[in-house]
Amino acid sequence: MKLYIKEKRFSWRDQFIVQDEQNELVYKIKSERISIGDKVHIYDHNEEEILSIEEKKIGFSPKYNIYQNGEKIAAVKQIKNLVAPDYEIEKVNWKIKGDVEEEDYEIKAGFNEIASFKKKWFSYGDSYVLDIKEEKDALLTLGIVIAIWGLQLD
């Protein structure tokens, strides 16, 4: 299953739309402008919130918690090391492999690929492809990608 994430131009706040392979709207991603810490909400095509991502500052390293129906389902934090930053995904046994800064990486469980994420070059505005192996992992994978973006901006 492929999801195409596109920046919505000329919006008052950070906003993205997510479409499927048939160019149908699947999700909308909106960030809150005025909040303590970053907060991002993911809505389905009916404008119902289905996932939220909230920044939690812990010392020098921020962490993004991912919530579904008010329940924390995962957390993403960046671990600094000498070579390149590494990302830890709590509550699920997934790892990030690849170049996050170049927006070309995979999300893996052991040796199994859960999804891959790549920037789509030569497109109007910022556009990305999230290729998910199993549909059941789509929403959590999208939440992880959004959390990683937030960590890169901190």
Disulfide bonds with the S-S distance in Angstrom:
none
